[in-house]
Amino acid sequence: MAQQTDTVFIKKLLESKPELFSGILNHPNKNEVQVMYTQVNRDKNNKPSFKTYTYRTDPKHYFYPASTVKLAAVIFALEKINELKVPGLTAYSTMITDSAFNGQTTVNEDKSAANGKPTIAHYIKKVLLTSDNDAYNRLFEFIGRAEINAKLKKYGLVNSRILNRLAIGDGGEREKNTNPIRFYDGEKLIYSQPAQYDPKDYPLALTNLIVGIGYIDGNEQLVNKPYSFENKNVFTIADQQSLMKRLMMPEAYPTKQRFNLKPEDYQLIYTFMSKLPTESDFPKYDAKEFWPTYAKMLFYGRDKNAALDSNIRIFNKYGDSYGFIIDNSYFVDFKNKIEFFLTAVVQSNEDGIYNDSKYEYETVCYPFMKNLGRAIYDYELSRKKDHQPNLELYRMDYQ
């Protein structure tokens, strides 16, 4: 899979549209921009090969990956079920989460599910539709921290690590301890997993860890010191796209390097990665809170008033936190026979204060992501291919 990566094309593309990108191009360091675009070229048998273009990607330069780590958890949770080979255990088995360490919480029901029961499959739906934090945390607890990081290494994602749950202040010993879990088929216990402890640390040599001029602490007080991202999750742009390519096009990889997923696992992930919140009945979402483009940063810019193109589906996992907007996407246009991978991060934090919820998402980050997605898409519209792709594999049933 080794290849030379083009580091010029994206820069020139952005420079050709100064009315859209001059603000970002003038301050690429300040806005922490990194972009990776991969073209897909099919042979006569529809087998894909890749050509990748990058802009400012640097695995050592830290950015906070936010919810993009959740896609790895989705994949590894389904892999774990397949690898356990417990009779009767599936992604749809009832999953009861207990607690065994300070700060852990239990789950016995899920009112957003059709049957009111928590399951791996339903957590996956919630993660992919609206990036539900609790759903991700439950997948993290099931997989276990040690296994998550062993899997990252197994698949060559060596510049990344996933250390903790999200949005609950997880850290220290608490993040190393994960809950005991039981799975049921009706009333019958089919699998019991004890609490797990991961003693390891996962050091990475990173720059840009100490940032800004201040931050809001856990007591809602301003601390006039730079903010530290040390000991947080790391998920580089290259690793994110590598994960996405292996997920969407396993046939491009040797059998031993593919994820241990069944056809129905791929179907579940593909469906809910590309489904819109307004197309879902279970969970049912309020369109005012979760509008159609809520999870689509690239191309749509999370715009509430965006006109949806019915020919395009975007299979993606986004993240937004600490002023960073990240999106890891695979685009398909069924009508124009277009497909490509695009992964990007941009940040805006004008006041240099972290954790204050004052970021320029609406004026800087969303427009950049929208314009970037459309610029690459427009280029793909004009790109000549030797063989038109057969994209029927990605046509999901959203009913």
HUSUL-V448573 format. One record per pair of residues at least 12 apart in sequence whose C-alpha atoms are under 6 Angstrom apart, sorted by sequence separation. I is the first residue (numbers start at 1). J is the second residue. D is the distance in whole Angstrom. If there is no record, write none. Layout:
i=I j=J d=D
i=I j=J d=D
//
This chain:
i=39 j=51 d=5
i=96 j=108 d=5
i=123 j=135 d=5
i=149 j=161 d=6
i=181 j=193 d=5
i=213 j=225 d=6
i=214 j=226 d=5
i=215 j=227 d=6
i=316 j=328 d=5
i=329 j=341 d=6
i=348 j=360 d=5
i=38 j=51 d=5
i=180 j=193 d=6
i=213 j=226 d=5
i=316 j=329 d=4
i=329 j=342 d=5
i=38 j=52 d=4
i=180 j=194 d=5
i=212 j=226 d=5
i=278 j=292 d=6
i=315 j=329 d=6
i=329 j=343 d=6
i=37 j=52 d=6
i=180 j=195 d=4
i=211 j=226 d=5
i=277 j=292 d=6
i=315 j=330 d=5
i=328 j=343 d=4
i=37 j=53 d=5
i=179 j=195 d=5
i=211 j=227 d=5
i=276 j=292 d=5
i=314 j=330 d=6
i=327 j=343 d=6
i=36 j=53 d=6
i=178 j=195 d=6
i=210 j=227 d=6
i=314 j=331 d=5
i=327 j=344 d=6
i=36 j=54 d=4
i=178 j=196 d=5
i=210 j=228 d=5
i=326 j=344 d=6
i=35 j=54 d=6
i=177 j=196 d=6
i=209 j=228 d=6
i=313 j=332 d=5
i=326 j=345 d=4
i=35 j=55 d=5
i=177 j=197 d=5
i=209 j=229 d=5
i=312 j=332 d=6
i=325 j=345 d=6
i=34 j=55 d=6
i=176 j=197 d=6
i=209 j=230 d=6
i=312 j=333 d=4
i=325 j=346 d=6
i=34 j=56 d=5
i=176 j=198 d=5
i=311 j=333 d=5
i=324 j=346 d=6
i=34 j=57 d=5
i=94 j=117 d=6
i=95 j=118 d=5
i=311 j=334 d=6
i=324 j=347 d=4
i=94 j=118 d=6
i=95 j=119 d=5
i=311 j=335 d=6
i=323 j=347 d=5
i=94 j=119 d=5
i=323 j=348 d=5
i=93 j=119 d=6
i=323 j=349 d=6
i=92 j=119 d=5
i=137 j=165 d=5
i=91 j=120 d=5
i=92 j=121 d=6
i=91 j=121 d=5
i=322 j=355 d=6
i=323 j=359 d=5
i=141 j=178 d=5
i=141 j=179 d=6
i=274 j=313 d=6
i=274 j=314 d=5
i=274 j=315 d=5
i=273 j=315 d=5
i=273 j=316 d=6
i=7 j=53 d=6
i=5 j=52 d=6
i=6 j=53 d=5
i=7 j=54 d=5
i=5 j=53 d=6
i=7 j=55 d=6
i=74 j=124 d=6
i=146 j=198 d=6
i=301 j=366 d=5
i=77 j=143 d=6
i=301 j=367 d=6
i=301 j=369 d=6
i=301 j=370 d=4
i=163 j=233 d=6
i=300 j=370 d=5
i=162 j=233 d=5
i=298 j=369 d=5
i=299 j=370 d=4
i=161 j=233 d=6
i=297 j=369 d=6
i=298 j=370 d=5
i=161 j=234 d=5
i=160 j=234 d=5
i=299 j=373 d=4
i=160 j=235 d=5
i=298 j=373 d=5
i=299 j=374 d=5
i=99 j=179 d=5
i=98 j=179 d=6
i=98 j=180 d=5
i=157 j=239 d=5
i=98 j=181 d=6
i=97 j=181 d=5
i=96 j=181 d=6
i=96 j=182 d=5
i=95 j=182 d=6
i=95 j=183 d=5
i=94 j=183 d=5
i=94 j=184 d=5
i=93 j=184 d=6
i=93 j=185 d=6
i=271 j=396 d=6
i=215 j=353 d=5
i=213 j=352 d=5
i=214 j=353 d=5
i=215 j=354 d=4
i=216 j=355 d=5
i=212 j=352 d=4
i=215 j=355 d=6
i=216 j=356 d=6
i=212 j=353 d=6
i=128 j=272 d=6
i=61 j=206 d=6
i=62 j=207 d=6
i=128 j=273 d=5
i=60 j=206 d=5
i=61 j=207 d=5
i=62 j=208 d=5
i=60 j=207 d=6
i=61 j=208 d=6
i=125 j=272 d=6
i=129 j=277 d=6
i=114 j=282 d=6
i=113 j=282 d=6
i=65 j=235 d=6
i=112 j=283 d=5
i=59 j=236 d=6
i=79 j=260 d=5
i=79 j=261 d=6
i=48 j=252 d=6
i=68 j=317 d=6
i=68 j=318 d=5
i=68 j=319 d=5
i=67 j=319 d=4
i=66 j=319 d=5
i=66 j=320 d=6
i=66 j=321 d=6
i=40 j=340 d=6
i=39 j=340 d=5
i=38 j=340 d=6
i=38 j=341 d=5
i=37 j=341 d=6
i=37 j=342 d=5
i=36 j=342 d=6
i=36 j=343 d=5
i=35 j=343 d=6
i=35 j=344 d=4
i=34 j=344 d=6
i=34 j=345 d=5
i=33 j=345 d=6
i=33 j=346 d=5
i=32 j=346 d=6
i=31 j=346 d=6
i=32 j=347 d=6
i=31 j=347 d=5
i=31 j=348 d=6
i=42 j=387 d=6
//
